[in-house]
Amino acid sequence: MSLRYRRSEQMLERALRVIPLGSQTFSKSITALPFGVSPYFVQRAKGSRLWDVDGNEYIDFVNGLACVTLGYCDSNVDDAVRRQLDCGVTFSLPHQLETEVAELLVEMVPCAEKVRFAKNGTDATSGAIRVARACTGRERVAVCGYHGWQDWYIGSTSRHLGVPTAVKALTHPFRYNDIASLQRILDDHPGEFAAVILEPMTSEYPRDGFLQQVQESARRHGAVLVFDETITGFRFGPGGAQQEFGVIPDLATFGKGIANGYPLSALVGLARHMDAVEQVFFSGTFGGETLSLAAAKAVLTKLRTEPVIETLKTRGQTILDGVGGIISDAGVDRIIAISGHPSWSFLHFRDAAGFSRWQIKTFFLQEVFRRGIYTLGTHNLSYAHTDQDVEALLACYRQVFPLIGEAVDDGSLDDRLECQPLVPLFTPR
Ligand SMILES: Cc1ncc(COP(=O)(O)O)c(C=O)c1O
């Protein structure tokens, strides 16, 4: 049992008796957090800071897996939620907040003419696929990126246990920035694709008009184009990545940062597709839950009245530039790279000198957690991060990256690991 994470580890032992993996979310579980060098349970969080149950303080660059875009306990959001709490949460009739937040989305998001709310990103992406299938009378879908835990998507990944073969056969992955990989699958099954769904960007910028080419291919094949903006929405721009990159899909899905950590997602799109939602069954008890809608209204209002997106970009750019410099100063270019959008950047670990990227990443996590930085290898910026937070991240990397270089070069990485390395994880991106 480690001294620093004692209470976390005790709580984990207890949780594992009643909760598979000890967590409701894969990326917050022992699969992602090496045992012995990681915190497992949070006590509280505020702004950019998170405290674990052992009292260790972190600057959080995970931010609830990128759902906390304004920072923890944002006062505008939480005040709106408190006011709504006094009036009730979920009712026996629709509440006007549903219309108000839908109107905001229609004003802000280029493709949004109509809106359906749900709770998880997966609800929205699954709704999009059902709508696309209903509108086209076709069944196949082309996917690129991560789209949630439902059969239609997860069946195409290495975590497909429990998904019927017949469902798996309908989902065809293609590669980002590789238009030929999409064209091939569309051409192999002419007239059979209902939808092309992709994250408009993850760790690489679209190259050579990739998004425009995807749009043209989808149109040519009569497939509905869906942008999964669960992360990019309200992070890349007030109207999402579609606005940033100037490619307007038929449907788009939002989640995560739409309500700063309150559970809300949305399927939006052109009326000619969204009107199908009157016939398709996409309905849930909590779709109109008002605490999350009140939170979303406060988030969207703040995005329009304060320089949230600009601030994420400026601070994030400092990280991209700073980390790039630290990588070359430490001479670890062959082991570590950074890429992505300033508001959501990714470290990439490579196999080196006989060590796997999973061993190297485990060592990285061990060293950053102990220095009070919470990242899983991405920098999911929030509006609450300050210049000092960014400097603290860079200062931590200035110590840790040379250590990684040394441990790889002198072959001591295994000896320096105070835990078992992570086993290779499901990496859909
Ligand atoms: C791009 C994308 N789509 C869909 C999802 C699924 O969202 P949720 O986990 O809220 O169901 C995620 C979650 O990480 C995501 O990143």
The ligand as an SDF file (V2000), in Angstrom:
LIG
                    3D

 16 16  0  0  0  0  0  0  0  0999 V2000
  -16.2640   12.2150  -29.2030 C   0  0  0  0  0  0  0  0  0  0  0  0
  -17.0900   11.4550  -28.2050 C   0  0  0  0  0  0  0  0  0  0  0  0
  -18.2780   10.9720  -28.5710 N   0  0  0  0  0  0  0  0  0  0  0  0
  -19.0670   10.3160  -27.7200 C   0  0  0  0  0  0  0  0  0  0  0  0
  -18.6760   10.1070  -26.4210 C   0  0  0  0  0  0  0  0  0  0  0  0
  -19.5720    9.3690  -25.4840 C   0  0  0  0  0  0  0  0  0  0  0  0
  -20.0230   10.2540  -24.5040 O   0  0  0  0  0  0  0  0  0  0  0  0
  -20.5440    9.6870  -23.1040 P   0  0  0  0  0  0  0  0  0  0  0  0
  -19.3690    9.0610  -22.4340 O   0  0  0  0  0  0  0  0  0  0  0  0
  -21.0580   10.9030  -22.4120 O   0  0  0  0  0  0  0  0  0  0  0  0
  -21.6300    8.7090  -23.4180 O   0  0  0  0  0  0  0  0  0  0  0  0
  -17.4410   10.5970  -25.9810 C   0  0  0  0  0  0  0  0  0  0  0  0
  -16.9640   10.3600  -24.6150 C   0  0  0  0  0  0  0  0  0  0  0  0
  -15.8210   10.4110  -24.3110 O   0  0  0  0  0  0  0  0  0  0  0  0
  -16.6260   11.3010  -26.8950 C   0  0  0  0  0  0  0  0  0  0  0  0
  -15.4340   11.7800  -26.5340 O   0  0  0  0  0  0  0  0  0  0  0  0
  1  2  1  0
  2  3  1  0
  2 15  2  0
  3  4  2  0
  4  5  1  0
  5  6  1  0
  5 12  2  0
  6  7  1  0
  7  8  1  0
  8  9  2  0
  8 10  1  0
  8 11  1  0
 12 13  1  0
 12 15  1  0
 13 14  2  0
 15 16  1  0
M  END
$$$$
